[in-house]
Amino acid sequence: MKVSIIIPVYNGEKTVRAAVESAVNGAPDTVEVVVVNDGSTDGTEKVLDELAAEYSCVRVFSKPNGGVSSARNYGIEKANGDFLMFLDADDTFEPGAVQTMIKSAEQNNADITMFGYRTVAGSVVTDFMPPFTGVLKGKKEIFEKLVYPVVFSGENGYIASVWTSVFKKSVITDNALKFDTRIKISEDTVFMTQFWLCCNEAAAADKALLTYNLADGSATKRYASGLLENHETVTRELEKSLSENGIEYSDKIRGTRAVAVGISLIVNEARSGNPHNFFESLKCVFRASSHLRKDASLCCPESKKVRIKKHIVMCPVLGAAFLICRKIQAKRGVSF
């Protein structure tokens, strides 16, 4: 079973060695590590040259900067494996994880085999597992037990990210799947949804095999400009994917998506690097709250709608309190 592990990297001189070595150590001889240097301007290239000299299975490619989606697409084109795995340059596999993932994928022979992951935020460590174990068969079961709980309801906190899984490359190439380079946040969500809906079988095991580092400087903790427009693109692509597979983008789905987007917009205003002053941020919070009020009650039964609407009306107040807390934290030098 030939497997390619794709690692995109941009200015990752401090972390990429640990990522690559976690992919190489203990891996079978049939594994290649495809590292895509996405126009780094720091010492990343030197580190990658050293890794390529040390490990025969490491293949390094360089391209002009185009973002993580562009780098992953490039990596897929260069990969020789029949199966693909992904790893970010600031994350690491647990010891023995690659061997375990490949062995499980061989046994299941599913289009995708998924695993859990471990988040690390300072001293706080949390494990997240797929919403099912075993094997799902058919588009209906895959949507109901995987796509909906992960992408829309978020009921167990497991996120739709490519580094959780072993993929059959043929599903990607046969369906011309690519990462959408227009999307800067949640690009994994769209790709995973499209991939899952092309699967005949999806398998999962409740083992945390990757460490996802929530560092202060990571993209997940920085302010994201144009986030509303980004989310609107994501929503359109999700709706399109469901429609193409004969799945209705129902009021329930629309409502749960609205809640996720509204909360994301409010939290974004409290991120580090936000160029807005307090009153500009407050305007953005009201805009997000308007987005919430528009669709959020659709995900609830009729009996709960009035109560939910009352809670949503409080969003601007809660958002303002949130921003005040952010200012206090910033003065105290506390990272959010």
N, C-alpha and C positions, 0 to 999 in steps of 0.2 A: 504494500500500500504506500504509494508515493505521496508525500505530504509537503506542501509549501506553506511556510509561516511568513506572512507579509507584515513587515514593520515599517510604517512611514515615520520619518523623523524630520523635524525642523528645529534647528538650534537646540539639540539635545545632548550636547557634549558631556553633561554631568550625569545623565541617566541612561543613555542608550547602551552602554556596555553591559550594565546589569540586566537590561531587557533582553539583549541578544544572548547573553550567557545563560539566562533562565530558559531560553528556547532551545539552546544547544545541549546543555548538560543533561545527560541521561536519555537523550532522544535517540531513536533508532537510526541506523545508517540511511534509511529511506527518506529522511527529513532534510529539506533544504530551507535555509532562512534567507528570504528575499528582503533586503533593506533598501528602502527608497529614500535617498537624501533629497528632500524637497527644497532645494535652494538655500541650505543653511549658510549663515554668515559668521558663525562662531567656529569652534574647533571640532565640530562634528565630523567633518570629512577625514581629518587625521585619525580620530578614534575608529572610524569605520574601516579605514585602510589597515589599521593594526588588527582589527577583528578578522578581516578577510584573510590576512596573512596567517593568523593563528588557527583559524577554523576553515577547513576545506569546504564545509557545507554552507558557508556564508557567502552570498552573492550580493554585491553592492552596486546600486544604480544611482545616478545623479540626474536631476532634472531641474529646470527653472521652477521657482516657487509657484505653486498653484493651489495650495491648501490640501488638507488631509484627504478629501474625497478624490481629488486629482491624483494624489500619490498612491492611494489604494487601487484606483483603476489601473494605473501604470503597473503596479505590482502584480495585479491579476494577469495582465498581458504577458508579463515576463515569467510568471510561475510555471514550472514544469509539472507540478503535482496534479494528481487526479482529485485530491482533496486539499482544501485550503483552510488555514487558520489565520487569525489576525491578532496582533499585539501592538499596543501603543508604546512609544519609546520611553514613557515615564512609568510604565507598569511592569509587572513581572509575573511569570508563572510560578506556582508553588513547586518545590522540589518533586520531581517525578511526574509532574502534571501532564507534560506532553505525551509521555509513554502511556499514561492512564487514559488520556483522551483518545489517542489513536487506537488503543486496544478496544475501548468501548465502541468506537465508531466502526471498527472491523466486525465486531460481534453483532451490532444492530443492523449494519448495512442500510441505514436510513438515509434520506436526503440531507438531513442535518442531525447532529447529535450535540445536545446542549448540556452545560454544566453550571454550577454555581460560581460565585465570586465573592471575594472579601474586600470590603472598603476599609481604608485606613485614613482617619482624619485625626492627626496628632496621636493621642493615646486611646482614641475610640476606634475599636475594631468591630465590624458588623458583617455577618455572613448573609448572603441573599441566594435563594435557590429558585430554580424554575418552578412555574406554577403546577407542574405535573411531573410524575416519574413514569418510566416505561416508554411505550410507543403509542403515538397518535396516528390514526390512519384516515385519509380522506380530508378534503377541503373543509367540510362542515365541522368535523371534530377539531381540526387544527385551528379553525377560526374561534370556535366557542371556548376551547380549553387553553389556547395559547395566545392568539392574536388579540382577542378582546381583553383578557385579563392583564396582559402586559402593556399593550399599546394604548388602550383606552381607559380601563378602570384603574390600572395601577394598584390592584388590590393587595399584592404582597411585596411591593417595592422593587421587584426584579425589573431591570431596565432592558430595553431592546438594543443591545450592543453587539457588534460583530465579534468582539474578543471573548465571548462566552461559548463559542461553538466550533465544531468541525463541519465544514460545508463540502458537499459534492460539487466539484467545479463544473460538471456538465450541466447542472441546474442553472448556474449563472450564465454559461455560454449559450446554452440552448434557448434561453429566454431573453438573451441580450440585456441582462441586468447590469446596471452601472450605478455607482454612487453619484448622486445629483450634486454637481459642483456649484449650483446656485445656493444650496442650503449650507449654512455655516454652523447651525445648532440643530441637533436632532437628525443629522444626516443618516445616522445608523438606524433610527426609527423607521424611516421610509424604506431604506434598503432591506432591513429585516422583514418588514411587512410584505414587501414585494416577493422576497425569497420564500417566506413561509407559505404564501398563497400559491406558490408554484410547486410546493412539495406534495408528494403522495404519502410520505411517512416522515414523522418527526420524533426523535427520541430524546430523552433527558435523564440525567442522574443527579441525585442530591449530594454532590460533592463540590466544595469550594476549591477551585483549582487555579485561580488567578487572584493576584492582589492589585486592586484598583486604588491608586494613591490620590487622595483628594488634597493635593498640596495647595498652599495659599496662592501660588502664582498660576495655578492651572486654569484652563478655559472655563471650567465649571464654576469658578469663584470670581471671575472677572466680569465687569460690566460688559454687556453685549449690545452694541448699537444696532439699530434696525431690527430689533427682536420681533416686534409685532409683524412686520412684513415677512420676516423669516418664517414665523409660525403660520402665517396665512398660506405661504407656499407649501409648507409641510402638510397642512390640512387639505389643500387642494390635491396634493399627490396621494395622500391617504384615501381620500374620497374616490379618486380616479382608480386606485388599485382595487378597492372593494368593488366598485361598479364593474370593472373589467372581469371580475371573478364572480359576478352574479350575486354580490352581497349588498344589501341595501344600507346606505349611510343613514341609519335611522335617527329619530329624535334622541333616543337614548345615547347613541354613539356621539351625536353632535353635542349633546349636553355634557357628557363626561370630558370630551375634548375641550369644550369651552372652559370648564373648571380648571383643567390643567394649564391652558394657555393664560387664563386670567391670573392665576397664582404665580406662574412663571414671570409674567410681566411685572407684578408687584415686587416680587423678590429681587428681580433684576435691578430695580431702582436702589436697592440697598447694597449692591455689589461694589467692591473697590474699583476705582478707576472711573466712576460715574462722573461725567463732565457737568451734569445738571446741578443747579443750586437747589435748595430745599423746595422752593415754590414750583420750580420746573418739574422736579420729581413728583411733587404732589399732583400736578396736572396729569402726569403720566399714570399715576395711581388711579385717578378718577377715570381716565381713559380705559384702563384695564378693568376697572369696576363696571364700566358701561358694557364692556365686552362680556363680562360675567353675567350681568343682569339680562343681557339679550338672549342667551341660550342655556344658561346653567340649569334652570329649573326643568328643562326637557328630560334630564336624566332621572328624574324622581317620579314616583307615583303621584297621582292627582292629589291624594290626601296630604302629601308632604310639601306640595309646591308653595303654599302660602308661607309656611315656616322657613323654607329654603330661601324664598325671596326676601324675607325679613333679614335673614343672616347675610345675604349678599348686599343689601343696602348698607350694612355695617362695614363693607370692605374699604371705602375711603377712610373711615375713622381708624380702622385697624391698620391700614396702609400708612396713614400719617404717624401713628404710634410707632410703627415699624421703622419709619425713616428717622424719627427722633432717637430711637434706640440705636440706630446705625451711627448717628452723629456722636452719641455718647460713647459708643464702642470705639469709634475712630479717635476720639480725644484721649481715650485710655490706652490706645495702641492695641486694641483687641481685634484680631482678624475675624471676619464674618464668613 
